[in-house]
Amino acid sequence: MSIQDILRKFKRFCADDAFYYGTLMILMAVASFGLGRLSISQPAVGSQPASIVLSETAVERVDAEASNSGSVTDKGKYVGSVNSDKYHLPTCTGAGRIKEANQVWFESREAAEAAGYTPAGNCEEL
């Protein structure tokens, strides 16, 4: 079998409609998958979002520098629940589970601890 015979067989195979449409479907599926992956926007490495809103508590963090300067919200720096003896930072996941009607706000850790609250174990930043 010569190279010319192989080329003729390949050309006949490629000329077949089933091969053409099958290859087209595979290429479209790969392209669709790739475009779907690209459509998910991911933040650049090292960048932080400009604002974060916790939906249940409506606590807004203006930017990353606000938490460093100490003024996270106008309500206070730490939040506790009337049904618990733990306090959290407003950005912790535990703070997001406290209903707004049950929130108790403190300006400092000392104020929270003086009221009988202890730091929450699931809030890494405390």
N, CA, C and O atoms as a Tinker XYZ file with bonds, in Angstrom:
   504  protein
     1  N      0.857000   -1.171000    0.000000    73     2
     2  CA     0.000000    0.000000    0.000000    64     1     3
     3  C      0.904000    1.236000    0.000000    63     2     4     5
     4  O      1.760000    1.401000    0.869000    81     3
     5  N      0.693000    2.080000   -0.978000    73     3     6
     6  CA     1.529000    3.265000   -1.117000    64     5     7
     7  C      0.898000    4.460000   -0.404000    63     6     8     9
     8  O     -0.239000    4.403000    0.063000    81     7
     9  N      1.653000    5.517000   -0.336000    73     7    10
    10  CA     1.173000    6.750000    0.288000    64     9    11
    11  C      0.007000    7.323000   -0.510000    63    10    12    13
    12  O     -0.930000    7.875000    0.066000    81    11
    13  N      0.063000    7.194000   -1.821000    73    11    14
    14  CA    -1.026000    7.695000   -2.660000    64    13    15
    15  C     -2.325000    6.947000   -2.385000    63    14    16    17
    16  O     -3.393000    7.559000   -2.379000    81    15
    17  N     -2.258000    5.640000   -2.158000    73    15    18
    18  CA    -3.453000    4.868000   -1.815000    64    17    19
    19  C     -4.037000    5.335000   -0.479000    63    18    20    21
    20  O     -5.253000    5.459000   -0.329000    81    19
    21  N     -3.169000    5.585000    0.464000    73    19    22
    22  CA    -3.612000    6.051000    1.782000    64    21    23
    23  C     -4.290000    7.414000    1.658000    63    22    24    25
    24  O     -5.328000    7.652000    2.275000    81    23
    25  N     -3.705000    8.305000    0.863000    73    23    26
    26  CA    -4.297000    9.634000    0.666000    64    25    27
    27  C     -5.652000    9.537000   -0.014000    63    26    28    29
    28  O     -6.573000   10.265000    0.355000    81    27
    29  N     -5.799000    8.650000   -1.008000    73    27    30
    30  CA    -7.088000    8.485000   -1.679000    64    29    31
    31  C     -8.159000    7.988000   -0.717000    63    30    32    33
    32  O     -9.290000    8.474000   -0.740000    81    31
    33  N     -7.812000    7.028000    0.123000    73    31    34
    34  CA    -8.767000    6.517000    1.099000    64    33    35
    35  C     -9.157000    7.611000    2.100000    63    34    36    37
    36  O    -10.324000    7.728000    2.473000    81    35
    37  N     -8.185000    8.400000    2.526000    73    35    38
    38  CA    -8.456000    9.479000    3.474000    64    37    39
    39  C     -9.368000   10.532000    2.845000    63    38    40    41
    40  O    -10.291000   11.018000    3.499000    81    39
    41  N     -9.124000   10.886000    1.598000    73    39    42
    42  CA    -9.969000   11.865000    0.904000    64    41    43
    43  C    -11.397000   11.350000    0.758000    63    42    44    45
    44  O    -12.346000   12.111000    0.949000    81    43
    45  N    -11.567000   10.055000    0.419000    73    43    46
    46  CA   -12.915000    9.487000    0.308000    64    45    47
    47  C    -13.608000    9.500000    1.668000    63    46    48    49
    48  O    -14.802000    9.786000    1.764000    81    47
    49  N    -12.858000    9.192000    2.706000    73    47    50
    50  CA   -13.424000    9.188000    4.057000    64    49    51
    51  C    -13.849000   10.590000    4.470000    63    50    52    53
    52  O    -14.926000   10.765000    5.040000    81    51
    53  N    -13.014000   11.594000    4.188000    73    51    54
    54  CA   -13.326000   12.979000    4.536000    64    53    55
    55  C    -14.477000   13.533000    3.709000    63    54    56    57
    56  O    -15.190000   14.426000    4.167000    81    55
    57  N    -14.670000   13.023000    2.507000    73    55    58
    58  CA   -15.738000   13.504000    1.640000    64    57    59
    59  C    -17.102000   12.986000    2.094000    63    58    60    61
    60  O    -18.132000   13.489000    1.647000    81    59
    61  N    -17.119000   11.994000    2.969000    73    59    62
    62  CA   -18.365000   11.428000    3.475000    64    61    63
    63  C    -19.082000   12.455000    4.355000    63    62    64    65
    64  O    -18.451000   13.086000    5.203000    81    63
    65  N    -20.396000   12.631000    4.164000    73    63    66
    66  CA   -21.183000   13.606000    4.930000    64    65    67
    67  C    -21.205000   13.286000    6.419000    63    66    68    69
    68  O    -21.190000   14.205000    7.238000    81    67
    69  N    -21.240000   12.021000    6.790000    73    67    70
    70  CA   -21.284000   11.644000    8.206000    64    69    71
    71  C    -20.010000   12.110000    8.918000    63    70    72    73
    72  O    -20.074000   12.598000   10.046000    81    71
    73  N    -18.872000   11.962000    8.271000    73    71    74
    74  CA   -17.620000   12.429000    8.863000    64    73    75
    75  C    -17.634000   13.948000    9.026000    63    74    76    77
    76  O    -17.229000   14.469000   10.065000    81    75
    77  N    -18.099000   14.650000    8.001000    73    75    78
    78  CA   -18.129000   16.114000    8.029000    64    77    79
    79  C    -19.015000   16.616000    9.170000    63    78    80    81
    80  O    -18.591000   17.457000    9.964000    81    79
    81  N    -20.245000   16.101000    9.252000    73    79    82
    82  CA   -21.167000   16.583000   10.285000    64    81    83
    83  C    -20.746000   16.131000   11.691000    63    82    84    85
    84  O    -20.934000   16.864000   12.662000    81    83
    85  N    -20.195000   14.961000   11.791000    73    83    86
    86  CA   -19.702000   14.495000   13.093000    64    85    87
    87  C    -18.571000   15.365000   13.604000    63    86    88    89
    88  O    -18.553000   15.753000   14.772000    81    87
    89  N    -17.621000   15.672000   12.719000    73    87    90
    90  CA   -16.505000   16.542000   13.092000    64    89    91
    91  C    -16.999000   17.943000   13.443000    63    90    92    93
    92  O    -16.511000   18.551000   14.395000    81    91
    93  N    -17.951000   18.449000   12.692000    73    91    94
    94  CA   -18.518000   19.767000   12.957000    64    93    95
    95  C    -19.191000   19.812000   14.334000    63    94    96    97
    96  O    -19.034000   20.785000   15.072000    81    95
    97  N    -19.937000   18.759000   14.676000    73    95    98
    98  CA   -20.606000   18.718000   15.992000    64    97    99
    99  C    -19.592000   18.673000   17.129000    63    98   100   101
   100  O    -19.775000   19.341000   18.148000    81    99
   101  N    -18.544000   17.908000   16.970000    73    99   102
   102  CA   -17.517000   17.819000   18.011000    64   101   103
   103  C    -16.827000   19.166000   18.190000    63   102   104   105
   104  O    -16.616000   19.603000   19.321000    81   103
   105  N    -16.476000   19.823000   17.102000    73   103   106
   106  CA   -15.825000   21.134000   17.196000    64   105   107
   107  C    -16.745000   22.169000   17.835000    63   106   108   109
   108  O    -16.281000   23.006000   18.610000    81   107
   109  N    -18.040000   22.128000   17.523000    73   107   110
   110  CA   -18.985000   23.064000   18.125000    64   109   111
   111  C    -19.127000   22.809000   19.622000    63   110   112   113
   112  O    -19.225000   23.753000   20.407000    81   111
   113  N    -19.140000   21.543000   20.019000    73   111   114
   114  CA   -19.249000   21.211000   21.443000    64   113   115
   115  C    -18.027000   21.702000   22.201000    63   114   116   117
   116  O    -18.165000   22.266000   23.287000    81   115
   117  N    -16.835000   21.500000   21.653000    73   115   118
   118  CA   -15.606000   21.959000   22.306000    64   117   119
   119  C    -15.584000   23.481000   22.399000    63   118   120   121
   120  O    -15.199000   24.031000   23.431000    81   119
   121  N    -15.991000   24.167000   21.335000    73   119   122
   122  CA   -16.018000   25.630000   21.346000    64   121   123
   123  C    -17.039000   26.150000   22.356000    63   122   124   125
   124  O    -16.763000   27.117000   23.066000    81   123
   125  N    -18.210000   25.523000   22.429000    73   123   126
   126  CA   -19.235000   25.953000   23.377000    64   125   127
   127  C    -18.758000   25.768000   24.814000    63   126   128   129
   128  O    -18.976000   26.633000   25.663000    81   127
   129  N    -18.115000   24.652000   25.079000    73   127   130
   130  CA   -17.588000   24.412000   26.420000    64   129   131
   131  C    -16.544000   25.463000   26.785000    63   130   132   133
   132  O    -16.564000   26.010000   27.888000    81   131
   133  N    -15.646000   25.738000   25.867000    73   131   134
   134  CA   -14.603000   26.738000   26.129000    64   133   135
   135  C    -15.176000   28.121000   26.354000    63   134   136   137
   136  O    -14.727000   28.835000   27.251000    81   135
   137  N    -16.166000   28.518000   25.552000    73   135   138
   138  CA   -16.800000   29.825000   25.738000    64   137   139
   139  C    -17.571000   29.892000   27.045000    63   138   140   141
   140  O    -17.607000   30.939000   27.690000    81   139
   141  N    -18.180000   28.798000   27.438000    73   139   142
   142  CA   -18.882000   28.765000   28.719000    64   141   143
   143  C    -17.930000   28.951000   29.884000    63   142   144   145
   144  O    -18.245000   29.651000   30.846000    81   143
   145  N    -16.779000   28.330000   29.799000    73   143   146
   146  CA   -15.769000   28.481000   30.858000    64   145   147
   147  C    -15.246000   29.917000   30.904000    63   146   148   149
   148  O    -14.993000   30.451000   31.984000    81   147
   149  N    -15.085000   30.532000   29.759000    73   147   150
   150  CA   -14.585000   31.904000   29.708000    64   149   151
   151  C    -15.621000   32.912000   30.193000    63   150   152   153
   152  O    -15.264000   33.996000   30.653000    81   151
   153  N    -16.898000   32.560000   30.092000    73   151   154
   154  CA   -17.938000   33.512000   30.475000    64   153   155
   155  C    -18.022000   33.706000   31.985000    63   154   156   157
   156  O    -18.598000   34.690000   32.449000    81   155
   157  N    -17.465000   32.794000   32.746000    73   155   158
   158  CA   -17.454000   32.938000   34.197000    64   157   159
   159  C    -16.347000   33.921000   34.544000    63   158   160   161
   160  O    -15.163000   33.634000   34.371000    81   159
   161  N    -16.754000   35.082000   35.037000    73   159   162
   162  CA   -15.748000   36.096000   35.343000    64   161   163
   163  C    -15.127000   35.799000   36.694000    63   162   164   165
   164  O    -15.828000   35.590000   37.684000    81   163
   165  N    -13.821000   35.782000   36.721000    73   163   166
   166  CA   -13.092000   35.555000   37.955000    64   165   167
   167  C    -12.227000   36.775000   38.214000    63   166   168   169
   168  O    -11.619000   37.312000   37.288000    81   167
   169  N    -12.164000   37.223000   39.478000    73   167   170
   170  CA   -11.351000   38.393000   39.778000    64   169   171
   171  C     -9.870000   38.101000   39.561000    63   170   172   173
   172  O     -9.422000   36.959000   39.664000    81   171
   173  N     -9.145000   39.131000   39.268000    73   171   174
   174  CA    -7.713000   38.984000   39.078000    64   173   175
   175  C     -7.069000   38.574000   40.389000    63   174   176   177
   176  O     -7.574000   38.900000   41.463000    81   175
   177  N     -5.964000   37.865000   40.305000    73   175   178
   178  CA    -5.271000   37.405000   41.491000    64   177   179
   179  C     -4.788000   38.610000   42.298000    63   178   180   181
   180  O     -4.151000   39.514000   41.757000    81   179
   181  N     -5.094000   38.614000   43.578000    73   179   182
   182  CA    -4.645000   39.687000   44.457000    64   181   183
   183  C     -5.594000   40.861000   44.549000    63   182   184   185
   184  O     -5.407000   41.732000   45.399000    81   183
   185  N     -6.615000   40.912000   43.695000    73   183   186
   186  CA    -7.539000   42.033000   43.766000    64   185   187
   187  C     -8.682000   41.700000   44.713000    63   186   188   189
   188  O     -9.048000   40.535000   44.869000    81   187
   189  N     -9.240000   42.719000   45.339000    73   187   190
   190  CA   -10.373000   42.538000   46.237000    64   189   191
   191  C    -11.547000   43.328000   45.698000    63   190   192   193
   192  O    -11.368000   44.397000   45.114000    81   191
   193  N    -12.751000   42.806000   45.892000    73   191   194
   194  CA   -13.913000   43.523000   45.379000    64   193   195
   195  C    -14.090000   44.872000   46.061000    63   194   196   197
   196  O    -13.708000   45.046000   47.219000    81   195
   197  N    -14.667000   45.820000   45.342000    73   195   198
   198  CA   -14.846000   47.168000   45.872000    64   197   199
   199  C    -15.884000   47.205000   46.973000    63   198   200   201
   200  O    -15.740000   47.979000   47.920000    81   199
   201  N    -16.929000   46.392000   46.881000    73   199   202
   202  CA   -17.935000   46.372000   47.933000    64   201   203
   203  C    -18.528000   44.986000   48.059000    63   202   204   205
   204  O    -18.700000   44.279000   47.066000    81   203
   205  N    -18.839000   44.601000   49.284000    73   203   206
   206  CA   -19.430000   43.305000   49.565000    64   205   207
   207  C    -20.692000   43.557000   50.371000    63   206   208   209
   208  O    -20.674000   44.330000   51.329000    81   207
   209  N    -21.783000   42.916000   49.993000    73   207   210
   210  CA   -23.036000   43.076000   50.719000    64   209   211
   211  C    -23.480000   41.703000   51.201000    63   210   212   213
   212  O    -23.641000   40.786000   50.394000    81   211
   213  N    -23.680000   41.550000   52.502000    73   211   214
   214  CA   -24.227000   40.321000   53.055000    64   213   215
   215  C    -25.742000   40.458000   53.012000    63   214   216   217
   216  O    -26.310000   41.339000   53.657000    81   215
   217  N    -26.390000   39.591000   52.255000    73   215   218
   218  CA   -27.803000   39.778000   51.950000    64   217   219
   219  C    -28.711000   39.734000   53.175000    63   218   220   221
   220  O    -29.645000   40.531000   53.263000    81   219
   221  N    -28.468000   38.836000   54.115000    73   219   222
   222  CA   -29.386000   38.708000   55.239000    64   221   223
   223  C    -29.265000   39.859000   56.229000    63   222   224   225
   224  O    -30.250000   40.233000   56.866000    81   223
   225  N    -28.089000   40.413000   56.362000    73   223   226
   226  CA   -27.904000   41.453000   57.372000    64   225   227
   227  C    -27.761000   42.836000   56.776000    63   226   228   229
   228  O    -27.749000   43.827000   57.507000    81   227
   229  N    -27.653000   42.920000   55.467000    73   227   230
   230  CA   -27.497000   44.202000   54.772000    64   229   231
   231  C    -26.314000   44.987000   55.321000    63   230   232   233
   232  O    -26.367000   46.212000   55.425000    81   231
   233  N    -25.245000   44.275000   55.672000    73   231   234
   234  CA   -24.020000   44.907000   56.138000    64   233   235
   235  C    -23.163000   45.191000   54.925000    63   234   236   237
   236  O    -22.876000   44.282000   54.146000    81   235
   237  N    -22.753000   46.418000   54.750000    73   235   238
   238  CA   -21.927000   46.772000   53.614000    64   237   239
   239  C    -20.501000   47.034000   54.072000    63   238   240   241
   240  O    -20.254000   47.711000   55.071000    81   239
   241  N    -19.583000   46.481000   53.315000    73   239   242
   242  CA   -18.184000   46.770000   53.572000    64   241   243
   243  C    -17.715000   47.612000   52.404000    63   242   244   245
   244  O    -17.622000   47.118000   51.280000    81   243
   245  N    -17.425000   48.853000   52.651000    73   243   246
   246  CA   -17.135000   49.790000   51.575000    64   245   247
   247  C    -15.937000   49.320000   50.774000    63   246   248   249
   248  O    -16.009000   49.279000   49.546000    81   247
   249  N    -14.857000   48.969000   51.414000    73   247   250
   250  CA   -13.718000   48.374000   50.728000    64   249   251
   251  C    -12.834000   47.697000   51.744000    63   250   252   253
   252  O    -13.113000   47.738000   52.942000    81   251
   253  N    -11.774000   47.078000   51.282000    73   251   254
   254  CA   -10.901000   46.335000   52.184000    64   253   255
   255  C    -10.228000   47.243000   53.197000    63   254   256   257
   256  O     -9.926000   46.801000   54.305000    81   255
   257  N     -9.988000   48.480000   52.855000    73   255   258
   258  CA    -9.332000   49.403000   53.775000    64   257   259
   259  C    -10.238000   49.811000   54.927000    63   258   260   261
   260  O     -9.749000   50.141000   56.007000    81   259
   261  N    -11.530000   49.795000   54.719000    73   259   262
   262  CA   -12.457000   50.182000   55.782000    64   261   263
   263  C    -12.365000   49.214000   56.951000    63   262   264   265
   264  O    -12.450000   49.630000   58.107000    81   263
   265  N    -12.192000   47.920000   56.665000    73   263   266
   266  CA   -12.089000   46.966000   57.760000    64   265   267
   267  C    -10.780000   47.143000   58.512000    63   266   268   269
   268  O    -10.715000   46.907000   59.719000    81   267
   269  N     -9.740000   47.557000   57.802000    73   267   270
   270  CA    -8.466000   47.787000   58.468000    64   269   271
   271  C     -8.491000   49.047000   59.318000    63   270   272   273
   272  O     -7.817000   49.115000   60.346000    81   271
   273  N     -9.260000   50.042000   58.901000    73   271   274
   274  CA    -9.302000   51.281000   59.663000    64   273   275
   275  C    -10.233000   51.165000   60.860000    63   274   276   277
   276  O    -10.212000   52.025000   61.740000    81   275
   277  N    -11.050000   50.114000   60.909000    73   275   278
   278  CA   -11.878000   49.888000   62.078000    64   277   279
   279  C    -13.338000   50.219000   61.880000    63   278   280   281
   280  O    -14.156000   49.724000   62.655000    81   279
   281  N    -13.724000   51.005000   60.917000    73   279   282
   282  CA   -15.120000   51.384000   60.720000    64   281   283
   283  C    -15.740000   50.511000   59.647000    63   282   284   285
   284  O    -15.693000   50.849000   58.465000    81   283
   285  N    -16.328000   49.374000   60.057000    73   283   286
   286  CA   -16.918000   48.453000   59.100000    64   285   287
   287  C    -18.332000   48.874000   58.766000    63   286   288   289
   288  O    -18.694000   48.916000   57.590000    81   287
   289  N    -19.145000   49.187000   59.764000    73   287   290
   290  CA   -20.509000   49.640000   59.526000    64   289   291
   291  C    -20.795000   50.815000   60.441000    63   290   292   293
   292  O    -20.021000   51.115000   61.350000    81   291
   293  N    -21.924000   51.480000   60.189000    73   291   294
   294  CA   -22.304000   52.583000   61.066000    64   293   295
   295  C    -22.959000   52.060000   62.339000    63   294   296   297
   296  O    -23.176000   52.829000   63.276000    81   295
   297  N    -23.282000   50.746000   62.392000    73   295   298
   298  CA   -23.909000   50.168000   63.579000    64   297   299
   299  C    -22.881000   49.782000   64.630000    63   298   300   301
   300  O    -23.150000   49.883000   65.827000    81   299
   301  N    -21.717000   49.345000   64.201000    73   299   302
   302  CA   -20.674000   48.920000   65.127000    64   301   303
   303  C    -19.674000   48.043000   64.436000    63   302   304   305
   304  O    -19.788000   47.771000   63.240000    81   303
   305  N    -18.677000   47.592000   65.198000    73   303   306
   306  CA   -17.609000   46.770000   64.646000    64   305   307
   307  C    -17.833000   45.291000   64.873000    63   306   308   309
   308  O    -17.275000   44.464000   64.152000    81   307
   309  N    -18.645000   44.941000   65.866000    73   307   310
   310  CA   -18.901000   43.546000   66.209000    64   309   311
   311  C    -20.399000   43.354000   66.375000    63   310   312   313
   312  O    -21.105000   44.260000   66.816000    81   311
   313  N    -20.881000   42.163000   66.019000    73   311   314
   314  CA   -22.308000   41.876000   66.121000    64   313   315
   315  C    -22.508000   40.562000   66.863000    63   314   316   317
   316  O    -21.774000   39.594000   66.662000    81   315
   317  N    -23.517000   40.551000   67.723000    73   315   318
   318  CA   -23.910000   39.350000   68.444000    64   317   319
   319  C    -25.396000   39.143000   68.261000    63   318   320   321
   320  O    -26.081000   39.956000   67.640000    81   319
   321  N    -25.886000   38.047000   68.808000    73   319   322
   322  CA   -27.310000   37.745000   68.730000    64   321   323
   323  C    -27.896000   37.743000   70.135000    63   322   324   325
   324  O    -27.216000   37.376000   71.093000    81   323
   325  N    -29.150000   38.149000   70.261000    73   323   326
   326  CA   -29.810000   38.104000   71.562000    64   325   327
   327  C    -30.041000   36.659000   71.984000    63   326   328   329
   328  O    -30.272000   36.400000   73.165000    81   327
   329  N    -29.986000   35.713000   71.055000    73   327   330
   330  CA   -30.211000   34.297000   71.342000    64   329   331
   331  C    -28.915000   33.526000   71.584000    63   330   332   333
   332  O    -28.952000   32.307000   71.746000    81   331
   333  N    -27.788000   34.200000   71.611000    73   331   334
   334  CA   -26.498000   33.523000   71.738000    64   333   335
   335  C    -25.577000   34.341000   72.626000    63   334   336   337
   336  O    -25.875000   35.492000   72.948000    81   335
   337  N    -24.461000   33.750000   73.021000    73   335   338
   338  CA   -23.464000   34.487000   73.806000    64   337   339
   339  C    -22.175000   34.694000   73.020000    63   338   340   341
   340  O    -21.128000   34.959000   73.610000    81   339
   341  N    -22.241000   34.576000   71.682000    73   339   342
   342  CA   -21.071000   34.749000   70.807000    64   341   343
   343  C    -21.174000   36.061000   70.051000    63   342   344   345
   344  O    -22.273000   36.518000   69.736000    81   343
   345  N    -20.019000   36.676000   69.755000    73   343   346
   346  CA   -20.010000   37.860000   68.899000    64   345   347
   347  C    -19.114000   37.599000   67.696000    63   346   348   349
   348  O    -18.185000   36.793000   67.762000    81   347
   349  N    -19.403000   38.289000   66.597000    73   347   350
   350  CA   -18.739000   38.084000   65.309000    64   349   351
   351  C    -18.340000   39.426000   64.713000    63   350   352   353
   352  O    -18.846000   40.478000   65.105000    81   351
   353  N    -17.419000   39.361000   63.754000    73   351   354
   354  CA   -17.207000   40.496000   62.868000    64   353   355
   355  C    -18.351000   40.486000   61.860000    63   354   356   357
   356  O    -18.844000   39.409000   61.526000    81   355
   357  N    -18.792000   41.629000   61.365000    73   355   358
   358  CA   -19.899000   41.644000   60.401000    64   357   359
   359  C    -19.596000   40.878000   59.118000    63   358   360   361
   360  O    -20.522000   40.483000   58.409000    81   359
   361  N    -18.327000   40.663000   58.807000    73   359   362
   362  CA   -17.955000   39.952000   57.588000    64   361   363
   363  C    -17.898000   38.444000   57.766000    63   362   364   365
   364  O    -17.721000   37.730000   56.779000    81   363
   365  N    -18.039000   37.932000   58.977000    73   363   366
   366  CA   -17.999000   36.491000   59.230000    64   365   367
   367  C    -19.304000   35.832000   58.795000    63   366   368   369
   368  O    -20.358000   36.468000   58.767000    81   367
   369  N    -19.217000   34.560000   58.460000    73   367   370
   370  CA   -20.410000   33.842000   58.011000    64   369   371
   371  C    -21.451000   33.731000   59.112000    63   370   372   373
   372  O    -22.650000   33.751000   58.833000    81   371
   373  N    -21.011000   33.614000   60.355000    73   371   374
   374  CA   -21.952000   33.521000   61.464000    64   373   375
   375  C    -22.790000   34.776000   61.608000    63   374   376   377
   376  O    -23.954000   34.702000   62.002000    81   375
   377  N    -22.218000   35.918000   61.297000    73   375   378
   378  CA   -22.955000   37.180000   61.384000    64   377   379
   379  C    -24.058000   37.234000   60.340000    63   378   380   381
   380  O    -25.096000   37.854000   60.569000    81   379
   381  N    -23.850000   36.605000   59.216000    73   379   382
   382  CA   -24.843000   36.596000   58.152000    64   381   383
   383  C    -26.075000   35.774000   58.493000    63   382   384   385
   384  O    -27.125000   35.939000   57.872000    81   383
   385  N    -25.951000   34.887000   59.478000    73   383   386
   386  CA   -27.089000   34.046000   59.863000    64   385   387
   387  C    -27.945000   34.673000   60.961000    63   386   388   389
   388  O    -28.988000   34.121000   61.310000    81   387
   389  N    -27.530000   35.807000   61.509000    73   387   390
   390  CA   -28.289000   36.459000   62.575000    64   389   391
   391  C    -29.358000   37.343000   61.944000    63   390   392   393
   392  O    -29.051000   38.213000   61.129000    81   391
   393  N    -30.609000   37.117000   62.322000    73   391   394
   394  CA   -31.690000   37.967000   61.813000    64   393   395
   395  C    -31.474000   39.388000   62.313000    63   394   396   397
   396  O    -30.981000   39.604000   63.420000    81   395
   397  N    -31.848000   40.346000   61.485000    73   395   398
   398  CA   -31.618000   41.750000   61.820000    64   397   399
   399  C    -32.324000   42.141000   63.124000    63   398   400   401
   400  O    -31.816000   42.971000   63.878000    81   399
   401  N    -33.469000   41.557000   63.383000    73   399   402
   402  CA   -34.206000   41.874000   64.607000    64   401   403
   403  C    -33.488000   41.360000   65.857000    63   402   404   405
   404  O    -33.721000   41.870000   66.953000    81   403
   405  N    -32.615000   40.354000   65.705000    73   403   406
   406  CA   -31.912000   39.755000   66.846000    64   405   407
   407  C    -30.482000   40.253000   67.012000    63   406   408   409
   408  O    -29.762000   39.770000   67.886000    81   407
   409  N    -30.060000   41.203000   66.194000    73   407   410
   410  CA   -28.679000   41.678000   66.246000    64   409   411
   411  C    -28.439000   42.625000   67.411000    63   410   412   413
   412  O    -29.270000   43.475000   67.732000    81   411
   413  N    -27.271000   42.453000   68.040000    73   411   414
   414  CA   -26.796000   43.363000   69.083000    64   413   415
   415  C    -25.422000   43.827000   68.624000    63   414   416   417
   416  O    -24.547000   42.998000   68.372000    81   415
   417  N    -25.215000   45.140000   68.511000    73   415   418
   418  CA   -23.976000   45.687000   67.972000    64   417   419
   419  C    -23.099000   46.242000   69.091000    63   418   420   421
   420  O    -23.594000   46.812000   70.063000    81   419
   421  N    -21.783000   46.063000   68.934000    73   419   422
   422  CA   -20.798000   46.555000   69.898000    64   421   423
   423  C    -19.711000   47.321000   69.160000    63   422   424   425
   424  O    -19.350000   46.975000   68.035000    81   423
   425  N    -19.199000   48.355000   69.793000    73   423   426
   426  CA   -18.126000   49.161000   69.202000    64   425   427
   427  C    -16.747000   48.538000   69.408000    63   426   428   429
   428  O    -15.822000   48.823000   68.647000    81   427
   429  N    -16.600000   47.691000   70.429000    73   427   430
   430  CA   -15.288000   47.101000   70.694000    64   429   431
   431  C    -15.454000   45.692000   71.238000    63   430   432   433
   432  O    -16.540000   45.299000   71.665000    81   431
   433  N    -14.366000   44.941000   71.216000    73   431   434
   434  CA   -14.365000   43.605000   71.800000    64   433   435
   435  C    -14.631000   43.676000   73.297000    63   434   436   437
   436  O    -15.329000   42.836000   73.864000    81   435
   437  N    -14.061000   44.691000   73.916000    73   435   438
   438  CA   -14.224000   44.849000   75.358000    64   437   439
   439  C    -15.692000   45.065000   75.722000    63   438   440   441
   440  O    -16.174000   44.532000   76.722000    81   439
   441  N    -16.394000   45.845000   74.910000    73   439   442
   442  CA   -17.811000   46.087000   75.168000    64   441   443
   443  C    -18.617000   44.803000   75.004000    63   442   444   445
   444  O    -19.537000   44.548000   75.782000    81   443
   445  N    -18.284000   43.995000   74.003000    73   443   446
   446  CA   -18.985000   42.725000   73.797000    64   445   447
   447  C    -18.720000   41.772000   74.949000    63   446   448   449
   448  O    -19.638000   41.117000   75.442000    81   447
   449  N    -17.466000   41.693000   75.380000    73   447   450
   450  CA   -17.119000   40.791000   76.474000    64   449   451
   451  C    -17.683000   41.280000   77.801000    63   450   452   453
   452  O    -18.026000   40.465000   78.658000    81   451
   453  N    -17.786000   42.588000   77.987000    73   451   454
   454  CA   -18.391000   43.134000   79.203000    64   453   455
   455  C    -19.880000   42.801000   79.263000    63   454   456   457
   456  O    -20.449000   42.695000   80.350000    81   455
   457  N    -20.512000   42.637000   78.100000    73   455   458
   458  CA   -21.926000   42.285000   78.052000    64   457   459
   459  C    -22.133000   40.774000   78.168000    63   458   460   461
   460  O    -23.270000   40.308000   78.097000    81   459
   461  N    -21.066000   40.005000   78.344000    73   459   462
   462  CA   -21.180000   38.563000   78.525000    64   461   463
   463  C    -21.000000   37.742000   77.268000    63   462   464   465
   464  O    -21.244000   36.536000   77.284000    81   463
   465  N    -20.579000   38.364000   76.176000    73   463   466
   466  CA   -20.371000   37.656000   74.914000    64   465   467
   467  C    -18.923000   37.192000   74.811000    63   466   468   469
   468  O    -18.015000   37.814000   75.361000    81   467
   469  N    -18.724000   36.074000   74.089000    73   467   470
   470  CA   -17.384000   35.553000   73.837000    64   469   471
   471  C    -17.172000   35.489000   72.327000    63   470   472   473
   472  O    -18.143000   35.447000   71.571000    81   471
   473  N    -15.900000   35.482000   71.871000    73   471   474
   474  CA   -15.649000   35.436000   70.420000    64   473   475
   475  C    -16.168000   34.128000   69.811000    63   474   476   477
   476  O    -16.063000   33.062000   70.418000    81   475
   477  N    -16.722000   34.229000   68.620000    73   475   478
   478  CA   -17.205000   33.046000   67.908000    64   477   479
   479  C    -16.025000   32.236000   67.404000    63   478   480   481
   480  O    -15.040000   32.796000   66.922000    81   479
   481  N    -16.121000   30.936000   67.514000    73   479   482
   482  CA   -15.032000   30.053000   67.098000    64   481   483
   483  C    -14.890000   29.934000   65.600000    63   482   484   485
   484  O    -13.808000   29.613000   65.109000    81   483
   485  N    -15.970000   30.188000   64.848000    73   483   486
   486  CA   -15.893000   30.026000   63.393000    64   485   487
   487  C    -15.466000   31.290000   62.679000    63   486   488   489
   488  O    -15.384000   31.303000   61.451000    81   487
   489  N    -15.194000   32.344000   63.410000    73   487   490
   490  CA   -14.746000   33.612000   62.810000    64   489   491
   491  C    -13.237000   33.688000   62.985000    63   490   492   493
   492  O    -12.749000   33.996000   64.073000    81   491
   493  N    -12.500000   33.409000   61.920000    73   491   494
   494  CA   -11.040000   33.293000   62.004000    64   493   495
   495  C    -10.343000   34.586000   62.380000    63   494   496   497
   496  O     -9.253000   34.567000   62.953000    81   495
   497  N    -10.975000   35.721000   62.055000    73   495   498
   498  CA   -10.318000   37.003000   62.258000    64   497   499
   499  C    -10.377000   37.489000   63.692000    63   498   500   501
   500  O     -9.694000   38.455000   64.033000    81   499
   501  N    -11.174000   36.848000   64.550000    73   499   502
   502  CA   -11.289000   37.284000   65.947000    64   501   503
   503  C    -10.164000   36.744000   66.785000    63   502   504
   504  O    -10.105000   37.012000   67.985000    81   503
